Amino acid sequence: MSYFSASGFKYIMKNKKMLLVGDSMMSNFHEALLCAIHTGGFRGQPYTVDIRMSNSIKGMRFPAFSFSLEYYNSPYIVQSRRQTTNGGSKRGGHAFEVNLDKMDPGLESVLGGYDVVVFASGVWWLQNVPRRTQPNIFLVNGQERNLSNIAAHQWGLSTVASYIKNSNFRGVPMFLSFSPAHSGARGKPQKGVMLGRGSHADWLGACGAWGPIFSTKKYSYSLDTANEYRDAQKSTLSGTPIRFVGVTDLSAIRPDGHLGPWHEWRENRGSKSPGGQGESPFKGDCTHWCLPGVPDAWVDMLYTHLLLEPTIF
């Protein structure tokens, strides 16, 4: 694997546009790649921030080498919408109707204008997404299908791969594999990690990791799921035009790279120790990643794939 070189990236991507497509994991990666590009001596040089919320795109343009990097928020990549009741209110929190055989129409309308498109999807296909109280509804030809989450994900990926193959898109498509969370045994945070105030990881909402790990057994519950999705993604995309970039394994050994208890400080939630006398002021997050950190390794992997891509030069 090659380490990211801002000057090398500038040479490869001059006069090109790159689009990153996915959920908040891809937003994490978008920020990491922007930071990496800025290490290349662009301080003081002009750049343009371009936010087009009407079609969910935000991005930045670097006139110094005529390069644009944009991010499109589409957790499923295929068409989806929040479930609603007959009265029009949201139903089931983060529960969606997902059309497995249709591309996200907003994405479809812009995809042909990019030289490199990097997709990522996975976490939103799980049932245990925070605030989701109802399962997703999966549709094919407008009809509900009784599918497991992972089977539905594979169907959606096949739709994306088929679209890339048969559309007028002529760029380089890539896919970042499943980004693992570290929720601990049985999906619960680990006890016994102290962070001042006598507080435990269970109370803080952290996974209890303070360094890299050399055995994933402690987190087998969450990592088994990540590996299952990674394997499903790899097998589905095999033989398609989409290049598979495997970030799951290297991310799995860095549970300490998550935001953990520092995700959010909730000022008025109290500071009682875990004895039922108060709610933690910390809101933990062992799904997203700190920067600098693990997503920088993803940047290295993307850069390596670009170096090996003959059509990009």
C-alpha positions in Angstrom: 0.0 0.0 0.0 1.2 3.5 -0.9 1.0 6.4 1.6 -1.0 9.3 0.4 1.0 12.0 -1.4 -0.8 15.3 -1.9 1.5 16.2 -4.8 0.9 12.8 -6.4 -2.8 13.1 -5.9 -2.7 16.5 -7.5 -1.0 15.0 -10.6 -3.5 12.1 -10.8 -6.6 14.2 -10.3 -5.8 17.4 -12.2 -8.8 18.6 -14.2 -11.0 15.9 -12.7 -14.0 15.6 -10.4 -14.5 13.1 -7.6 -17.8 12.2 -5.9 -18.1 10.4 -2.6 -21.5 8.7 -2.1 -22.8 7.2 1.1 -23.8 7.8 4.7 -22.0 9.5 7.6 -19.1 7.0 7.4 -18.5 8.5 3.9 -18.8 12.0 5.3 -16.1 10.9 7.8 -13.9 9.8 4.8 -14.7 13.0 2.9 -13.3 15.1 5.8 -10.2 12.9 6.0 -9.5 13.3 2.3 -9.9 17.0 2.4 -7.5 17.3 5.2 -5.0 15.1 3.4 -5.2 17.2 0.2 -4.5 20.3 2.3 -1.2 18.9 3.5 0.1 19.4 0.0 1.1 23.1 0.3 -2.3 24.6 -0.6 -2.2 27.0 2.3 -2.9 30.4 1.0 -4.1 29.2 -2.3 -7.7 29.8 -3.3 -10.4 27.2 -3.0 -14.1 27.3 -3.4 -16.6 25.8 -1.0 -19.7 24.7 -3.0 -22.7 23.6 -1.1 -25.8 22.6 -3.0 -28.3 21.3 -0.5 -31.1 21.1 -3.0 -29.6 17.8 -4.3 -27.7 16.8 -1.1 -24.3 17.6 -2.6 -21.6 19.5 -0.7 -18.0 19.9 -1.9 -14.9 21.9 -2.5 -13.1 23.0 -5.6 -9.3 23.5 -5.8 -8.6 25.9 -8.8 -4.9 25.4 -8.3 -5.2 22.0 -10.1 -8.8 22.2 -11.3 -10.0 19.5 -9.0 -13.4 19.1 -7.3 -14.2 16.8 -4.4 -17.9 16.5 -3.6 -20.0 14.4 -1.2 -23.5 13.2 -1.8 -25.5 11.9 1.1 -27.3 8.7 0.2 -27.2 6.0 2.9 -28.7 3.3 0.7 -27.4 4.5 -2.7 -30.7 3.1 -4.1 -33.9 5.0 -3.8 -35.3 5.4 -0.3 -37.7 7.5 1.8 -38.7 7.6 5.4 -41.7 5.5 6.3 -44.8 7.6 7.2 -48.1 7.0 8.8 -51.4 7.6 7.0 -51.4 11.0 8.5 -48.0 11.8 7.0 -45.9 11.8 10.2 -42.7 9.8 10.4 -43.1 6.2 11.5 -40.6 4.1 13.3 -37.8 6.7 13.7 -35.1 5.9 11.2 -37.2 3.4 9.3 -37.2 3.6 5.5 -38.9 2.2 2.5 -36.1 1.1 0.2 -36.6 0.5 -3.5 -34.0 -2.1 -4.2 -34.3 -2.0 -8.0 -34.0 1.8 -8.4 -31.1 4.1 -8.1 -31.3 7.2 -5.9 -32.8 9.6 -8.5 -30.8 12.6 -7.3 -27.6 10.6 -7.6 -28.6 9.2 -11.0 -29.1 12.7 -12.4 -25.5 13.8 -11.6 -23.4 10.7 -11.7 -22.3 11.0 -15.3 -20.3 14.2 -14.6 -17.6 12.7 -12.4 -14.3 11.0 -13.2 -14.1 9.0 -10.0 -17.1 7.9 -7.8 -16.5 6.2 -4.5 -19.5 4.5 -2.8 -20.0 3.3 0.7 -23.0 1.8 2.4 -23.7 -0.7 5.2 -24.6 0.7 8.6 -28.1 1.9 7.6 -28.9 -1.6 6.4 -28.7 -2.9 10.0 -31.8 -3.3 12.1 -30.2 -1.8 15.3 -29.7 1.7 13.9 -30.3 4.2 16.7 -33.9 5.5 17.0 -35.2 2.9 14.5 -38.2 1.4 16.1 -39.6 -0.3 13.0 -37.9 -2.5 10.4 -37.1 -1.2 6.9 -39.6 -2.1 4.2 -37.9 -3.5 1.1 -39.6 -3.0 -2.3 -38.9 -4.5 -5.8 -41.2 -3.3 -8.6 -43.2 -1.5 -6.0 -44.0 -4.7 -4.2 -42.8 -5.5 -0.7 -40.3 -8.3 -0.4 -39.6 -10.4 2.7 -35.8 -10.2 2.7 -33.1 -10.2 5.4 -31.2 -6.9 5.7 -28.1 -8.3 4.2 -29.9 -9.9 1.3 -31.6 -6.6 0.6 -28.3 -4.8 0.8 -26.9 -7.2 -1.8 -29.9 -6.6 -4.1 -29.3 -2.9 -3.8 -25.6 -3.2 -4.6 -26.5 -5.3 -7.7 -28.7 -2.5 -8.8 -25.9 0.0 -8.4 -23.4 -2.2 -10.3 -25.9 -2.8 -13.1 -26.5 0.9 -13.4 -22.8 1.6 -13.6 -22.3 -1.0 -16.3 -25.2 0.1 -18.5 -25.3 3.8 -18.1 -23.3 6.6 -19.7 -20.9 6.8 -16.7 -17.4 6.5 -18.0 -15.4 7.2 -14.9 -13.8 4.9 -12.2 -16.3 3.5 -9.7 -15.1 2.2 -6.3 -16.7 0.9 -3.1 -15.4 1.1 0.5 -16.3 -2.0 2.4 -18.2 -2.1 5.7 -16.9 0.2 8.4 -17.0 -1.8 11.7 -18.4 -0.5 15.0 -17.1 -1.9 18.3 -20.1 -2.4 20.5 -18.5 -5.1 22.7 -19.8 -8.5 23.7 -23.6 -9.0 23.0 -23.7 -5.5 21.5 -23.2 -3.8 24.9 -20.3 -1.5 25.9 -17.6 -3.0 28.0 -17.3 -2.3 31.7 -14.3 -1.4 33.7 -12.8 1.5 31.8 -12.3 4.6 33.9 -12.5 8.2 32.6 -12.4 10.5 35.6 -15.3 10.9 38.0 -15.3 7.2 38.6 -17.3 6.6 35.4 -17.5 3.4 33.5 -17.7 2.7 29.8 -21.2 1.5 30.2 -22.2 4.8 31.6 -20.2 6.8 29.1 -21.4 4.9 26.1 -17.9 4.0 25.0 -16.6 0.6 23.9 -13.9 0.6 26.5 -10.9 0.7 24.2 -7.7 2.7 24.8 -5.4 1.2 22.2 -5.2 -1.1 19.2 -6.2 -4.7 19.7 -4.6 -7.9 18.5 -7.6 -10.1 19.1 -11.1 -9.2 18.0 -12.7 -11.8 20.2 -13.8 -9.1 22.7 -15.9 -7.5 20.0 -16.9 -10.7 18.3 -20.6 -9.7 18.2 -20.2 -6.5 16.3 -17.3 -7.6 14.2 -19.0 -10.8 13.1 -21.7 -8.6 11.6 -19.1 -6.4 9.9 -17.3 -9.4 8.4 -20.6 -10.8 7.2 -21.5 -7.6 5.4 -17.9 -7.2 4.0 -18.1 -10.7 2.5 -21.5 -10.1 1.1 -20.3 -6.8 -0.5 -17.2 -8.4 -2.0 -19.1 -11.3 -3.5 -21.8 -9.1 -4.9 -19.4 -6.7 -6.6 -17.1 -9.4 -7.9 -17.1 -9.4 -11.7 -18.7 -5.9 -11.8 -17.1 -2.7 -12.9 -17.0 -1.5 -9.3 -13.6 -1.8 -7.6 -13.8 -3.2 -4.1 -11.6 -1.4 -1.5 -11.5 -3.5 1.7 -11.2 -1.2 4.7 -13.0 -3.5 7.2 -10.1 -5.6 8.5 -7.6 -2.8 9.1 -10.4 -0.8 10.8 -11.4 -3.7 13.1 -8.2 -3.6 15.1 -8.6 0.1 16.0 -11.5 0.4 18.4 -9.6 3.2 20.1 -10.0 5.2 16.9 -13.7 5.9 17.5 -15.1 9.1 19.0 -16.1 7.1 22.1 -17.4 9.2 25.0 -16.1 12.4 23.4 -18.8 12.3 20.7 -20.9 14.9 22.4 -21.0 16.7 25.8 -24.6 17.1 27.0 -24.2 20.0 29.4 -27.3 19.6 31.5 -27.5 15.8 31.9 -25.7 15.7 35.3 -22.5 14.1 36.3 -23.6 11.2 38.6 -21.6 8.0 38.6 -23.4 4.9 37.3 -25.7 4.2 40.2 -29.0 5.2 38.7 -28.7 8.7 40.2 -28.2 10.6 37.0 -27.7 10.3 33.2 -24.2 10.6 31.8 -23.3 14.0 30.3 -21.4 12.1 27.6 -22.9 10.7 24.5 -20.7 7.8 23.3 -20.1 6.9 19.7 -18.2 3.7 18.7 -19.3 3.8 15.1 -17.8 7.0 13.7 -14.1 7.8 13.7 -11.8 10.5 15.0 -9.7 12.6 12.7 -6.8 12.2 12.3 -7.2 8.5 12.6 -8.5 5.4 10.9 -10.1 7.2 7.8 -6.5 8.4 7.0 -5.7 4.7 6.3 -8.7 4.6 4.0 -7.3 7.6 2.1 -4.0 5.7 1.7 -5.9 2.7 0.2 -7.9 4.9 -2.1 -4.7 6.6 -3.3 -3.1 3.2 -3.9 -6.1 2.1 -6.0 -5.9 5.3 -8.0 -2.2 4.7 -8.7 -3.0 1.3 -10.1 -5.9 2.5 -12.2 -4.7 2.7 -15.8 -7.8 4.7 -17.0 -7.3 7.5 -14.5 -4.1 8.9 -16.2 
